[in-house]
Amino acid sequence: MLRGVRKEEFQKETFEFYQCYWDEERNFEGFEFSPANKKVIDSINERLSDFGDRQTQTKYQREALWFYEGAWNSPDTKKLLYIQREDILQTLLILCNMSREKDLFKKYQGEAFRFYEKQWKRMRKAKVERQDMIDILTTLQRFASSLKNEKEEQKYGKLLKV
């Protein structure tokens, strides 16, 4: 087991490896928004606070935003499980917010609202736990509020009280 300086050196080398791999992969003509590439960009961003200066942090946060936006808009994403699509969308919203991309944030808030509305419609037809219904209605009400859609906010608020 690595400890102390050796562990830190190994972690730094790992970080640098991920960076090199990402830069090569990103520039590859056949780049894919795959789970493997997701793992690489996520690993870089997890390590940024330990090994990256401000410029490097900004660069890879933007790379992650580019990746997640491409992943969300990829036709292959529609084939993923609900939980995987939700993870991509939530991460995309976080990255938009971190990067201070207000227009993109608003765009994907709208997409998130529609995404959760579709899920709500599916849930109504299926037998699901009451807490799951409360969670999705709360999420829909929150997105409607942030999008300043009072009609939808009230609609989901009423459903929450039932």
CNS distance restraints for C-alpha pairs under 8 A (distance, minus, plus):
assign (resid   2 and name CA) (resid   6 and name CA) 5.99 0.50 0.50
assign (resid   2 and name CA) (resid   7 and name CA) 4.84 0.50 0.50
assign (resid   3 and name CA) (resid   7 and name CA) 4.83 0.50 0.50
assign (resid   3 and name CA) (resid   8 and name CA) 7.75 0.50 0.50
assign (resid   4 and name CA) (resid   8 and name CA) 6.38 0.50 0.50
assign (resid   5 and name CA) (resid   9 and name CA) 6.07 0.50 0.50
assign (resid   6 and name CA) (resid  10 and name CA) 6.11 0.50 0.50
assign (resid   7 and name CA) (resid  11 and name CA) 6.17 0.50 0.50
assign (resid   8 and name CA) (resid  12 and name CA) 6.16 0.50 0.50
assign (resid   9 and name CA) (resid  13 and name CA) 6.14 0.50 0.50
assign (resid  10 and name CA) (resid  14 and name CA) 6.09 0.50 0.50
assign (resid  11 and name CA) (resid  15 and name CA) 6.16 0.50 0.50
assign (resid  12 and name CA) (resid  16 and name CA) 6.20 0.50 0.50
assign (resid  12 and name CA) (resid  51 and name CA) 6.68 0.50 0.50
assign (resid  13 and name CA) (resid  17 and name CA) 6.04 0.50 0.50
assign (resid  14 and name CA) (resid  18 and name CA) 6.22 0.50 0.50
assign (resid  15 and name CA) (resid  19 and name CA) 6.29 0.50 0.50
assign (resid  15 and name CA) (resid  43 and name CA) 7.89 0.50 0.50
assign (resid  15 and name CA) (resid  44 and name CA) 6.33 0.50 0.50
assign (resid  15 and name CA) (resid  47 and name CA) 6.73 0.50 0.50
assign (resid  15 and name CA) (resid  51 and name CA) 7.51 0.50 0.50
assign (resid  16 and name CA) (resid  20 and name CA) 6.22 0.50 0.50
assign (resid  17 and name CA) (resid  21 and name CA) 6.02 0.50 0.50
assign (resid  18 and name CA) (resid  22 and name CA) 5.95 0.50 0.50
assign (resid  18 and name CA) (resid  40 and name CA) 6.23 0.50 0.50
assign (resid  18 and name CA) (resid  41 and name CA) 7.86 0.50 0.50
assign (resid  18 and name CA) (resid  43 and name CA) 7.42 0.50 0.50
assign (resid  18 and name CA) (resid  44 and name CA) 6.30 0.50 0.50
assign (resid  19 and name CA) (resid  23 and name CA) 6.11 0.50 0.50
assign (resid  19 and name CA) (resid  44 and name CA) 6.73 0.50 0.50
assign (resid  20 and name CA) (resid  24 and name CA) 6.15 0.50 0.50
assign (resid  21 and name CA) (resid  25 and name CA) 5.97 0.50 0.50
assign (resid  22 and name CA) (resid  26 and name CA) 5.74 0.50 0.50
assign (resid  22 and name CA) (resid  37 and name CA) 7.66 0.50 0.50
assign (resid  22 and name CA) (resid  40 and name CA) 6.74 0.50 0.50
assign (resid  22 and name CA) (resid  41 and name CA) 7.00 0.50 0.50
assign (resid  23 and name CA) (resid  27 and name CA) 6.30 0.50 0.50
assign (resid  24 and name CA) (resid  28 and name CA) 6.29 0.50 0.50
assign (resid  25 and name CA) (resid  31 and name CA) 6.38 0.50 0.50
assign (resid  26 and name CA) (resid  31 and name CA) 6.17 0.50 0.50
assign (resid  27 and name CA) (resid  31 and name CA) 7.38 0.50 0.50
assign (resid  32 and name CA) (resid  37 and name CA) 7.51 0.50 0.50
assign (resid  33 and name CA) (resid  37 and name CA) 6.43 0.50 0.50
assign (resid  33 and name CA) (resid  38 and name CA) 7.11 0.50 0.50
assign (resid  33 and name CA) (resid  67 and name CA) 6.89 0.50 0.50
assign (resid  33 and name CA) (resid  70 and name CA) 6.81 0.50 0.50
assign (resid  33 and name CA) (resid  71 and name CA) 5.25 0.50 0.50
assign (resid  33 and name CA) (resid  74 and name CA) 7.49 0.50 0.50
assign (resid  34 and name CA) (resid  38 and name CA) 6.19 0.50 0.50
assign (resid  34 and name CA) (resid  71 and name CA) 7.81 0.50 0.50
assign (resid  35 and name CA) (resid  39 and name CA) 6.14 0.50 0.50
assign (resid  36 and name CA) (resid  40 and name CA) 6.48 0.50 0.50
assign (resid  37 and name CA) (resid  41 and name CA) 6.30 0.50 0.50
assign (resid  38 and name CA) (resid  42 and name CA) 5.99 0.50 0.50
assign (resid  38 and name CA) (resid  67 and name CA) 7.65 0.50 0.50
assign (resid  39 and name CA) (resid  43 and name CA) 5.99 0.50 0.50
assign (resid  40 and name CA) (resid  44 and name CA) 6.28 0.50 0.50
assign (resid  41 and name CA) (resid  45 and name CA) 6.25 0.50 0.50
assign (resid  41 and name CA) (resid  60 and name CA) 7.70 0.50 0.50
assign (resid  41 and name CA) (resid  63 and name CA) 7.69 0.50 0.50
assign (resid  41 and name CA) (resid  64 and name CA) 6.05 0.50 0.50
assign (resid  42 and name CA) (resid  46 and name CA) 6.09 0.50 0.50
assign (resid  42 and name CA) (resid  64 and name CA) 7.47 0.50 0.50
assign (resid  43 and name CA) (resid  47 and name CA) 6.40 0.50 0.50
assign (resid  44 and name CA) (resid  48 and name CA) 6.17 0.50 0.50
assign (resid  44 and name CA) (resid  60 and name CA) 7.39 0.50 0.50
assign (resid  45 and name CA) (resid  49 and name CA) 7.90 0.50 0.50
assign (resid  45 and name CA) (resid  57 and name CA) 7.61 0.50 0.50
assign (resid  45 and name CA) (resid  60 and name CA) 6.67 0.50 0.50
assign (resid  45 and name CA) (resid  61 and name CA) 6.83 0.50 0.50
assign (resid  45 and name CA) (resid  64 and name CA) 7.77 0.50 0.50
assign (resid  47 and name CA) (resid  51 and name CA) 6.27 0.50 0.50
assign (resid  47 and name CA) (resid  52 and name CA) 7.54 0.50 0.50
assign (resid  48 and name CA) (resid  52 and name CA) 4.64 0.50 0.50
assign (resid  48 and name CA) (resid  53 and name CA) 7.71 0.50 0.50
assign (resid  48 and name CA) (resid  56 and name CA) 7.64 0.50 0.50
assign (resid  48 and name CA) (resid  57 and name CA) 5.79 0.50 0.50
assign (resid  49 and name CA) (resid  53 and name CA) 7.89 0.50 0.50
assign (resid  49 and name CA) (resid  57 and name CA) 7.55 0.50 0.50
assign (resid  52 and name CA) (resid  56 and name CA) 5.36 0.50 0.50
assign (resid  52 and name CA) (resid  57 and name CA) 5.69 0.50 0.50
assign (resid  53 and name CA) (resid  57 and name CA) 6.10 0.50 0.50
assign (resid  54 and name CA) (resid  58 and name CA) 6.17 0.50 0.50
assign (resid  55 and name CA) (resid  59 and name CA) 6.18 0.50 0.50
assign (resid  56 and name CA) (resid  60 and name CA) 6.23 0.50 0.50
assign (resid  57 and name CA) (resid  61 and name CA) 6.02 0.50 0.50
assign (resid  58 and name CA) (resid  62 and name CA) 6.17 0.50 0.50
assign (resid  58 and name CA) (resid  99 and name CA) 7.97 0.50 0.50
assign (resid  59 and name CA) (resid  63 and name CA) 6.23 0.50 0.50
assign (resid  60 and name CA) (resid  64 and name CA) 5.94 0.50 0.50
assign (resid  61 and name CA) (resid  65 and name CA) 6.15 0.50 0.50
assign (resid  61 and name CA) (resid  95 and name CA) 6.98 0.50 0.50
assign (resid  61 and name CA) (resid  99 and name CA) 7.20 0.50 0.50
assign (resid  62 and name CA) (resid  66 and name CA) 6.10 0.50 0.50
assign (resid  62 and name CA) (resid  99 and name CA) 7.14 0.50 0.50
assign (resid  63 and name CA) (resid  67 and name CA) 6.07 0.50 0.50
assign (resid  64 and name CA) (resid  68 and name CA) 6.02 0.50 0.50
assign (resid  64 and name CA) (resid  95 and name CA) 7.42 0.50 0.50
assign (resid  65 and name CA) (resid  69 and name CA) 5.96 0.50 0.50
assign (resid  65 and name CA) (resid  92 and name CA) 6.39 0.50 0.50
assign (resid  65 and name CA) (resid  95 and name CA) 5.67 0.50 0.50
assign (resid  65 and name CA) (resid  96 and name CA) 6.80 0.50 0.50
assign (resid  66 and name CA) (resid  70 and name CA) 6.15 0.50 0.50
assign (resid  67 and name CA) (resid  71 and name CA) 5.99 0.50 0.50
assign (resid  68 and name CA) (resid  72 and name CA) 5.93 0.50 0.50
assign (resid  68 and name CA) (resid  88 and name CA) 6.40 0.50 0.50
assign (resid  68 and name CA) (resid  89 and name CA) 7.80 0.50 0.50
assign (resid  68 and name CA) (resid  91 and name CA) 7.38 0.50 0.50
assign (resid  68 and name CA) (resid  92 and name CA) 5.60 0.50 0.50
assign (resid  69 and name CA) (resid  73 and name CA) 6.25 0.50 0.50
assign (resid  69 and name CA) (resid  92 and name CA) 6.51 0.50 0.50
assign (resid  70 and name CA) (resid  74 and name CA) 5.96 0.50 0.50
assign (resid  71 and name CA) (resid  77 and name CA) 6.62 0.50 0.50
assign (resid  71 and name CA) (resid  88 and name CA) 7.42 0.50 0.50
assign (resid  72 and name CA) (resid  77 and name CA) 6.22 0.50 0.50
assign (resid  72 and name CA) (resid  85 and name CA) 7.55 0.50 0.50
assign (resid  72 and name CA) (resid  88 and name CA) 6.47 0.50 0.50
assign (resid  72 and name CA) (resid  89 and name CA) 6.70 0.50 0.50
assign (resid  73 and name CA) (resid  77 and name CA) 7.29 0.50 0.50
assign (resid  74 and name CA) (resid  78 and name CA) 7.74 0.50 0.50
assign (resid  75 and name CA) (resid  79 and name CA) 7.64 0.50 0.50
assign (resid  76 and name CA) (resid  80 and name CA) 7.13 0.50 0.50
assign (resid  77 and name CA) (resid  85 and name CA) 6.56 0.50 0.50
assign (resid  78 and name CA) (resid  85 and name CA) 7.53 0.50 0.50
assign (resid  80 and name CA) (resid  84 and name CA) 6.15 0.50 0.50
assign (resid  80 and name CA) (resid  85 and name CA) 6.30 0.50 0.50
assign (resid  81 and name CA) (resid  85 and name CA) 6.40 0.50 0.50
assign (resid  82 and name CA) (resid  86 and name CA) 6.06 0.50 0.50
assign (resid  83 and name CA) (resid  87 and name CA) 6.15 0.50 0.50
assign (resid  84 and name CA) (resid  88 and name CA) 6.38 0.50 0.50
assign (resid  85 and name CA) (resid  89 and name CA) 6.21 0.50 0.50
assign (resid  86 and name CA) (resid  90 and name CA) 6.01 0.50 0.50
assign (resid  87 and name CA) (resid  91 and name CA) 6.03 0.50 0.50
assign (resid  88 and name CA) (resid  92 and name CA) 6.05 0.50 0.50
assign (resid  89 and name CA) (resid  93 and name CA) 6.28 0.50 0.50
assign (resid  89 and name CA) (resid 108 and name CA) 7.70 0.50 0.50
assign (resid  89 and name CA) (resid 112 and name CA) 6.90 0.50 0.50
assign (resid  90 and name CA) (resid  94 and name CA) 6.29 0.50 0.50
assign (resid  91 and name CA) (resid  95 and name CA) 6.13 0.50 0.50
assign (resid  92 and name CA) (resid  96 and name CA) 6.13 0.50 0.50
assign (resid  92 and name CA) (resid 108 and name CA) 7.72 0.50 0.50
assign (resid  93 and name CA) (resid  97 and name CA) 6.21 0.50 0.50
assign (resid  93 and name CA) (resid 105 and name CA) 5.96 0.50 0.50
assign (resid  93 and name CA) (resid 108 and name CA) 6.53 0.50 0.50
assign (resid  93 and name CA) (resid 109 and name CA) 7.16 0.50 0.50
assign (resid  94 and name CA) (resid  98 and name CA) 6.10 0.50 0.50
assign (resid  95 and name CA) (resid  99 and name CA) 5.95 0.50 0.50
assign (resid  96 and name CA) (resid 100 and name CA) 6.03 0.50 0.50
assign (resid  96 and name CA) (resid 101 and name CA) 5.06 0.50 0.50
assign (resid  96 and name CA) (resid 102 and name CA) 7.08 0.50 0.50
assign (resid  96 and name CA) (resid 104 and name CA) 6.30 0.50 0.50
assign (resid  96 and name CA) (resid 105 and name CA) 5.17 0.50 0.50
assign (resid  97 and name CA) (resid 101 and name CA) 6.17 0.50 0.50
assign (resid  97 and name CA) (resid 102 and name CA) 7.03 0.50 0.50
assign (resid  97 and name CA) (resid 105 and name CA) 6.29 0.50 0.50
assign (resid 101 and name CA) (resid 105 and name CA) 5.94 0.50 0.50
assign (resid 102 and name CA) (resid 106 and name CA) 6.13 0.50 0.50
assign (resid 103 and name CA) (resid 107 and name CA) 6.18 0.50 0.50
assign (resid 104 and name CA) (resid 108 and name CA) 6.14 0.50 0.50
assign (resid 105 and name CA) (resid 109 and name CA) 6.02 0.50 0.50
assign (resid 106 and name CA) (resid 110 and name CA) 6.37 0.50 0.50
assign (resid 106 and name CA) (resid 147 and name CA) 7.49 0.50 0.50
assign (resid 107 and name CA) (resid 111 and name CA) 6.50 0.50 0.50
assign (resid 108 and name CA) (resid 112 and name CA) 5.90 0.50 0.50
assign (resid 109 and name CA) (resid 113 and name CA) 6.13 0.50 0.50
assign (resid 109 and name CA) (resid 143 and name CA) 6.76 0.50 0.50
assign (resid 109 and name CA) (resid 147 and name CA) 7.37 0.50 0.50
assign (resid 110 and name CA) (resid 114 and name CA) 6.37 0.50 0.50
assign (resid 110 and name CA) (resid 143 and name CA) 7.78 0.50 0.50
assign (resid 110 and name CA) (resid 147 and name CA) 7.21 0.50 0.50
assign (resid 111 and name CA) (resid 115 and name CA) 6.00 0.50 0.50
assign (resid 112 and name CA) (resid 116 and name CA) 6.11 0.50 0.50
assign (resid 112 and name CA) (resid 143 and name CA) 7.71 0.50 0.50
assign (resid 113 and name CA) (resid 117 and name CA) 6.09 0.50 0.50
assign (resid 113 and name CA) (resid 140 and name CA) 6.20 0.50 0.50
assign (resid 113 and name CA) (resid 143 and name CA) 5.86 0.50 0.50
assign (resid 113 and name CA) (resid 144 and name CA) 7.09 0.50 0.50
assign (resid 114 and name CA) (resid 118 and name CA) 6.24 0.50 0.50
assign (resid 115 and name CA) (resid 119 and name CA) 6.45 0.50 0.50
assign (resid 116 and name CA) (resid 120 and name CA) 6.01 0.50 0.50
assign (resid 116 and name CA) (resid 136 and name CA) 6.92 0.50 0.50
assign (resid 116 and name CA) (resid 139 and name CA) 7.66 0.50 0.50
assign (resid 116 and name CA) (resid 140 and name CA) 6.54 0.50 0.50
assign (resid 117 and name CA) (resid 121 and name CA) 6.27 0.50 0.50
assign (resid 117 and name CA) (resid 140 and name CA) 7.02 0.50 0.50
assign (resid 118 and name CA) (resid 122 and name CA) 6.39 0.50 0.50
assign (resid 119 and name CA) (resid 123 and name CA) 6.10 0.50 0.50
assign (resid 120 and name CA) (resid 124 and name CA) 6.18 0.50 0.50
assign (resid 120 and name CA) (resid 133 and name CA) 7.69 0.50 0.50
assign (resid 120 and name CA) (resid 136 and name CA) 6.62 0.50 0.50
assign (resid 120 and name CA) (resid 137 and name CA) 7.58 0.50 0.50
assign (resid 121 and name CA) (resid 125 and name CA) 6.80 0.50 0.50
assign (resid 122 and name CA) (resid 126 and name CA) 6.52 0.50 0.50
assign (resid 123 and name CA) (resid 127 and name CA) 7.08 0.50 0.50
assign (resid 123 and name CA) (resid 128 and name CA) 6.53 0.50 0.50
assign (resid 123 and name CA) (resid 133 and name CA) 7.40 0.50 0.50
assign (resid 128 and name CA) (resid 132 and name CA) 6.70 0.50 0.50
assign (resid 128 and name CA) (resid 133 and name CA) 7.21 0.50 0.50
assign (resid 129 and name CA) (resid 133 and name CA) 6.68 0.50 0.50
assign (resid 130 and name CA) (resid 134 and name CA) 6.29 0.50 0.50
assign (resid 131 and name CA) (resid 135 and name CA) 6.05 0.50 0.50
assign (resid 132 and name CA) (resid 136 and name CA) 6.28 0.50 0.50
assign (resid 133 and name CA) (resid 137 and name CA) 6.10 0.50 0.50
assign (resid 134 and name CA) (resid 138 and name CA) 5.98 0.50 0.50
assign (resid 134 and name CA) (resid 160 and name CA) 6.38 0.50 0.50
assign (resid 135 and name CA) (resid 139 and name CA) 6.17 0.50 0.50
assign (resid 136 and name CA) (resid 140 and name CA) 6.09 0.50 0.50
assign (resid 137 and name CA) (resid 141 and name CA) 6.05 0.50 0.50
assign (resid 137 and name CA) (resid 156 and name CA) 5.88 0.50 0.50
assign (resid 137 and name CA) (resid 157 and name CA) 7.59 0.50 0.50
assign (resid 137 and name CA) (resid 159 and name CA) 7.36 0.50 0.50
assign (resid 137 and name CA) (resid 160 and name CA) 6.28 0.50 0.50
assign (resid 138 and name CA) (resid 142 and name CA) 6.09 0.50 0.50
assign (resid 138 and name CA) (resid 156 and name CA) 7.52 0.50 0.50
assign (resid 138 and name CA) (resid 157 and name CA) 7.73 0.50 0.50
assign (resid 138 and name CA) (resid 160 and name CA) 7.28 0.50 0.50
assign (resid 139 and name CA) (resid 143 and name CA) 6.21 0.50 0.50
assign (resid 140 and name CA) (resid 144 and name CA) 6.02 0.50 0.50
assign (resid 140 and name CA) (resid 153 and name CA) 7.54 0.50 0.50
assign (resid 140 and name CA) (resid 156 and name CA) 6.70 0.50 0.50
assign (resid 141 and name CA) (resid 145 and name CA) 6.09 0.50 0.50
assign (resid 141 and name CA) (resid 152 and name CA) 7.16 0.50 0.50
assign (resid 141 and name CA) (resid 153 and name CA) 4.81 0.50 0.50
assign (resid 141 and name CA) (resid 154 and name CA) 7.61 0.50 0.50
assign (resid 141 and name CA) (resid 156 and name CA) 5.41 0.50 0.50
assign (resid 141 and name CA) (resid 157 and name CA) 6.23 0.50 0.50
assign (resid 142 and name CA) (resid 146 and name CA) 6.25 0.50 0.50
assign (resid 142 and name CA) (resid 153 and name CA) 7.40 0.50 0.50
assign (resid 143 and name CA) (resid 147 and name CA) 6.06 0.50 0.50
assign (resid 144 and name CA) (resid 148 and name CA) 6.07 0.50 0.50
assign (resid 144 and name CA) (resid 149 and name CA) 5.04 0.50 0.50
assign (resid 144 and name CA) (resid 150 and name CA) 6.90 0.50 0.50
assign (resid 144 and name CA) (resid 152 and name CA) 5.85 0.50 0.50
assign (resid 144 and name CA) (resid 153 and name CA) 5.00 0.50 0.50
assign (resid 145 and name CA) (resid 149 and name CA) 5.93 0.50 0.50
assign (resid 145 and name CA) (resid 150 and name CA) 6.56 0.50 0.50
assign (resid 145 and name CA) (resid 153 and name CA) 5.69 0.50 0.50
assign (resid 149 and name CA) (resid 153 and name CA) 6.13 0.50 0.50
assign (resid 150 and name CA) (resid 154 and name CA) 6.02 0.50 0.50
assign (resid 151 and name CA) (resid 155 and name CA) 6.19 0.50 0.50
assign (resid 152 and name CA) (resid 156 and name CA) 6.16 0.50 0.50
assign (resid 153 and name CA) (resid 157 and name CA) 5.97 0.50 0.50
assign (resid 154 and name CA) (resid 158 and name CA) 6.06 0.50 0.50
assign (resid 155 and name CA) (resid 159 and name CA) 6.42 0.50 0.50
assign (resid 156 and name CA) (resid 160 and name CA) 6.14 0.50 0.50
assign (resid 157 and name CA) (resid 161 and name CA) 6.60 0.50 0.50
assign (resid 158 and name CA) (resid 162 and name CA) 6.64 0.50 0.50
